[in-house]
Amino acid sequence: MKLWAGRFHKEPDQKTNDFNSSISFDSRMVREDIEGSIAHASMLGACGVIDAEESEKIRAELKAILGEIEAGTLAIDPESEDIHTFVEGELTRRLGPAGKRLHTARSRNDQVAVDIKLYLKKQCRSLHAQIKELILVLCRKALESKDAVMPGYTHMQRAQPITFGHHLLAYAEMFLRDLSRLEDTEKRMDVCPLGSGALAGTTYPLNREMTASLLGFGGVTNNSLDGVSDRDFCMELAADIAIAMVHLSRFSEEIILWCSWEFKFIELDDAFSTGSSIMPQKKNPDIAELVRGKSGRAIGDLTTLLTMMKGLPLAYNKDMQEDKEAIFDAVDTLRMCLTAFIPMVDTMKVLRQNMRKAAAKGFINATDCADYLVGKGIPFRDAYKITGEIVAYCIENNLTLETLPIEKYKEFDALFDSGIFEAISLENCVNGRKVTGGPAPQNVEAQANRIIKELGAAQ
């Protein structure tokens, strides 16, 4: 039986009923729906809105229903309109008129709002834990590679020497911001909408603060219209997820490049690679490619939510049923990607020698050569020009700055002496960049340990 039966004289068309139904996706909130109902029943009994004995019966039966669902002995009826209808119908079937009193001073509008908030608060914490795990993996890998020299890039051209540990910690910083965004989102959704009714509250003497406290909320919503029509928290979480997926996608792109023969900076573990059905030599980075592809899916979920909400008048509209599939998919996508991505990164092998060889061939110590001349009193722009001419000569003669003879250096400028080779040593170039945020190994070690300590303290 529909919760809204009474006004209508005939049953809805079956196809209309199927189109209107949300049970196929909102059934995942069954625990939250029942938890919200238990808290509501407790408050109704405490406030004298319903009999205290009936309140106790309702709560006991709701707990029994949840236990049976989670044990697999009670199946959720796919013909129910939504999870609220199923739970209330099952409760009424068992308790009769007492079960019908549960919905006193409540609408499905504030009920679904509290359900999805309860559900997404849990998902925020779950995703937070996974991203934290990824950051710790990156920090451990960074410590192992704090002195592994590699070329840093701009425009996908070799630019300046850094270390692989420094590169990994750049992603750790991105994911730390993702943690912060999730924390902020959870704070803003930590207000309970129950008691807002359909849109205008209720005349019953409710204790909304009691309900919020029982459900673990930090407070209550301050406006009944906003309480039932707000989906900012869905859009904000979807934005958090989309940004995190963009970070994963950028990282995936580099992993795909790094494990190609053209780079060969890393090698993925066999457990996180696939082969070809026709080319026996292939070892494909399919996980990274899938993560890169699925980022578009998360961006699409955010676009769905923003577009769905942008033209809605207050208060609740049926359009808002579309919030769940989009936000659930976004949550599921990020979780699935992290589950595969974390062990892939943790087990990848770093090929230090290949990184070092690429760094040596890229003239990425040219800036340090120019800085050496600046230290001799030459203006930077003049030093820049001289160094550019040296690089051009090296390219023409298949040399590097490290293999160019000192006699040839002196032909470009008499101020060069043997100290140039120490100045342009890739290791020295990296070790000298001790400025805060720089790639010196001691900086990488300090940064990784600081992050590990902060995340450990946050547990």
N, C-alpha and C positions, 0 to 999 in steps of 0.2 A: 504494500500500500504506500502511495506517495505521501510524504509529509505535508504536502500542500493540497491533499484531497479535501473536498467539501465545496469549494467554489465551482468546481467543474462537474458537468453532467455526464461525461463519458471519458473513457480512458484515452490517453494520447495514442496517436498512431505509432506502431512499433518502430518504424524507421526514425520517427521523431524522437522516440524514447531512447533509441540507441545513440542518436546524434547528441542528445542532451546529457547522456550518462557520463560520469567521470570515474566510476568505480574501478575501471581498468588501470588507472594510474594513481588515484588518490588513496587506494587501499594500502599503499605503503605507509600511510600515516595512521594506521589503525591503533598503534600503541599511543601515539600522541592524542588521537581523538578520545580514546578511553581515559587517558590520564587527565585530559581537560574535563571530561565528564565527571570523573571522580572528584576532582577539586570543586567543580560547580555544585555537585550534589552535597558535598561537605559544607560548603558555604550556605547553600539554601537551608540546610538543616540547622546550622548554627544561627542563622538569622531568623528562624521561625517561619520562613516562606513555605516550607513543606515540613511535615512531621519528622521529628528526629529519628524515629524508628524506621520510617520509610526511607529516609536518607541513608541509614545504615544498610538496609536491604539493597538499595540501588548500588551502593559502593561495593558491597560484597559480591553482587552478581556481575558487576562490570569487571571486577578482578577475575572472577571465574571465567568469564567470556574471553578475556585477554589470555589467560592461562591456556585455555583450550585451543585458541587460535595459534598461539606460539608452539603448542605441543603437537599441532597438526590434527587434532581430533575435531575441530570445528572449521569448516571451510567457509570462506567469505563468498556470499552469493553474488555471482557476476551479473545477475539480473537486477540487483539493487541499483538505485539511481546514483548513490555515492556512498562513501564509507560511513557518513553520519546516519543515513537512512538504515543501513545494514545494522549498525550497532544498536540504534534505538529500537529497531524492529525486533531484534533478537532479545533485547532486554524486556520489551513489552510482552513478547511471547512467553517469557519465563515468569515475569512478575505480574502481568496483567495491568490494571489501572495504575499501580505504583510506578511501573516503568514509564508510563506516559507523563508523569510529573517531572521527569528529569529535564524536560525542555522548557520548564517554567523560567521566565525571565531571560531566555536565550534565543537567539536566531542562528540559522545556519551561517549568516554573514559574519557574526563575531566568532562563531564556532570554527569556521574554516580558517579565519585569520589567526586564531590562537594555535590551531593545529599546525599550520605551515610555519609559524614562527618557532614553535617547539621543535619541529623537525629540522628546520634549517639551523637553529642554534647548535644542535648536535652535529650537523654536517660541517659547520664552521670549525668546530673543535677537531673533528676527524681529519679534515683537510689540513688544518693547522699542524696536526701531529705528523702527517705525511710530508709536508713541505719542510718541517723542522728536520725530519730524518734525512731528506735530500741535502739540506744545508750541512748537516754534520758529516755526511759522506763527502761532500765537496771540500770541507775543511780538512778531513783526514787525507784525502788525495792531494790537496794543496801542500800539506806538510811534507808529504812524500816527494813532491816535485817542486819544492821551494827554490831549488837552484838549477832546475832544468831549463836551460836557455832556449828560447824559441823566438821567432819573429812576431812582433805585434803588427797589426795591419790597419791601414786606413784605405778606403776605396778598393779593398781586396788586394792591395799592393803592400809588399813588405815595407815596413815603416821604421820601427825602432825595436831594439832588443828588450824583451821582457822575460818572465819565467812562466812556465806552464801553471805553477801554483798561483801566480798573480792572476792569470787569465781565469782560472777556476773560481777564484774568490770574487771576481767581477760578477759572476752569476750568483754566488752566495749573497752578495749585496742585493741583487734584484729580488731574490727569493725572501730575503729578510724584509724587504718592503711589502712583499705579498703577505707575509705573516702579519705585519702591522695593519694592512688593509682589512684582513679577515677579523682581527681583533676589534677594529673600529666598527666594522659592520655589525658584529655581534652585540656591541654596546648599544648601537642605535636600535636594534630590534628587541632589546631587552625590556620592553614594556608590554603589558598584557592588555589585549583588546576586549576580553570577556567582560560583559556588562554594557557594551555599546549597543547591544540588541541588533535590530535590523539596520538602524541608522540613528535613532533618537533616544537611546538608552531605555529605561524602564521605570515604571512607577513603583516597582517592588523595592523594599528597603534592603538593597544588596550591600555586601561588604566586598567591594572589588579588590581592595588591598589584601584581604585574606586569600582570595582566589589566586592573585598574583604571587603571593608568598608561597602558597602550597605548590605552585607550578615552577617555582624557582626564578621568577621574574624579579627585576630590580624595582619595578614600579608599574603604574597603569597608564594607559593612553589618556590624554587630557581632553579629547574631543571625540564625541561618538561618531560623527561623520567621518573624520579622519581615521578613527579606529578600524572601521570596516572597509574603507576604500584605499587605505595605504598599502602600496606594494613597493615602496621605495627599497625596502630591505631585500626584496627579490632582485630588483634591478641592480642594486649595489653589490650584492653577492655575485650576480652574473658578471658584473664589470670586474670584480676582483678575480673571478675565475678566468675571464677572457684575458686579462693582463698576465696572469700567471701562465696561461697557455701560450701567450705570445713569447714569454720568456723561455718556456720549454721548447717552443718552435725555433727560436733563434739558436738555442743551445743544440738542438737536433741538427740544424743546418750545418753547424760547425763540426759536429761529430761525423756527419755524413761526408763532409770534405776531408776531415782529418784521417778517416780510415780508408780513403781512396788511395790508389797507387800514386796519384799525382802529389799527394801530401805524405801519406803514411806516417803520420805523427802518433797515431794510436792504433791498437788492434782490439776489436771487440771480442769478448768471450764467445765461444761457439754456441753457448746456451742462449745467447741473445742476438744471434744472427741466423740468416736463412741462406739456402743455396738456390741454384737455378735448375729448372727441369731439363735444360738442354746444354748449359755451359758448365762443365764440372769444376772449373777454376773459381767460380763466383762465390763470394761471401758477402751477402747483402745486409746493409744496416736497416732492415725492415722496421724495427721498433722505432728508431729515430724518424724514419720516413712517415710512419703512421701517426706519431705524435705531431709532427709538422703538419700533416693533413688534418688531423682532428682539431687543431687550433681554429680552423675555419668554422668548424661546427660550434665551438664555444662562442665565437664571435657572433655567429648566427643566432644562438640562443639569446644573447644580450640584445641583438637587434629586434628579435621577436618581442621581448618584454617591453622595450622602449616604444616600439610601434604600437603594441597592443594598448598601452596606457596613455598614449599621447593625446587622445581625443575624448577621453571618458569624463562625463560630468559626474558630480557627486550624487549618490554615494556608490553603492555596489551596482555593478553591471555584470551580466553573464559573460561578457568578454574576459573578465578576470579569471574565469576558469582556465584560460589558456596559460596562466602563470605557471601552473604546476609542471606540465610536460616540459616546458622550456627550462625552468630552473632545475628540475630533477635531472634532465639530460646534461645540463652544464656540470652539475655536481658529479654525476656518474662518469662523465668524460674525463674530468680532471683526475678523479680518483683512479680510474683505470689507467690513465697515462702515467701517473706517478708510480703506480704499482709495478709497471714494467720498466720504467725509466730508472728508478733508483738502483736496482741491482745491476742494470746494464752499465751505469756509470761506475758503480763500486767495483766491478770486475774488469773494467777495460784496462788494457796494458798500455803504458806510456812508452813510446819509442824515442828515448832521449837523443840518441845519436842522430836520428833523422831530423829532429827539431833543430839540433845544433848545426847540422850541415846546411839546412835551409836558411838559418840565421846568418851563417858566414857568407853565403852566396848573394844575399840580398842587399848588401851595402847599407845595412840598417844601423851601422855605427858611423855613418857619414856626419850626423849631427855632432857626435862626439869629436870627430876630426875637426869640424869647424869650431867647436868650443875650445879645442886645444889651441888653435890659432888665436882665438879671442883672449885666451890666457897669456898669450905672447904680446898682446897689445894691439892686435889687428881688429878694427871694427867688425861687428858680426856680419854685416852685409858683404864686406870684402872677403871675409873668411868663408862665407857661404858660397861665393862665386868661385873662389880658388878650389874649394872642396868639390864643387860640381864639375870643374874641369878635370880634377883627379879621377872622379868616378867615371867620367866619359872615357878617359884614357884606359882605365882598368877594364871597362867593358870591351873596348876595341881590342885589347891585348890579352883577354881572357885571364885577368888578374883580379885579386880582391885587395881591399885596403890593407889587409894583414900580410899579403904576399908581395906587395909593391916594394921594391928596394928603396932604402933610405936615400940613395943617390938621386933616384927619380923624384922622390918627395921634394928634395932640395931644389930641383929644377923648377918646381912650381912656386916655391917660396923658400928663401934661405933660412927662415926662422925654424924650419923643421929640424928636429934632431931625433935621436933614437928613442926619446921619451914618447914619441907618437905611437909606438907599438903598444906601450902600456896603456895609453889613453884610449886606443881603439879596441883593446881586448874586449871581446863580448862580455866576458865575465866581469871585467872591471866596469864596463858600461852599465851593467845591471846593478852591480854591487854599490856603485856610486849614487844610484838613485834612491837615496835614503829619505827624501822628503816625505812627509806624511801622505800616505796613499800611493807611494811609489813602489816599484817592483823589486827592490832589494830583498834578498832572501830573509834578512832579519825582520823586515817589515811584514813579509808574507807570514812568517812564523808567528809574529806578535798578533797580527790580525786574525789568523785562524784560531789561535788559542783564546783570544778575546771573545770571538763569536761562540766557540765551544763553551766557554765559561758562562757567558750570558745566557745561552740557551739551556744550560744545565741549571742555572739559578732560577730560570723561569718555569721549571717543572713543578 
